[in-house]
């Protein structure tokens, strides 16, 4: 099973490819360094949730919390 960070890493990489956005351009648009973006998409580091949200916003996505249908309340 893939780690959650792999999902986000792959999504950002795919969106960059689909939209033709370079790491340099994404950095300019978000204020996140090109090096930090590069390390993240290569699996060499992680990003904070707020930085991930910033990257996703460029592509029109937001992070959201959705309850699982099979989840049972713990109380």
C-alpha positions, 0 to 999 in steps of 0.5 A: 500500500502506498504511503499518503505522501506518495499519493500527493507527490504523484498528484502534484507531479501529474498536474504539473505535467498535464498543465505544463507547469515547471517547478520554477514556475510553480515556485514563482506562483506559490512562493515555495522554493523550486528546490523544495518542490523538486525534493518533494516530487522526487520523494526526497522530502515532505511538505507541510499541509499548508504548503501542500494546500498552496500547491494544490490551489494553483491547480484548482484543488483543495484539501478536505476531510470527508468521513468514511462510510464504513467508519464507526464513531469511537464514542 
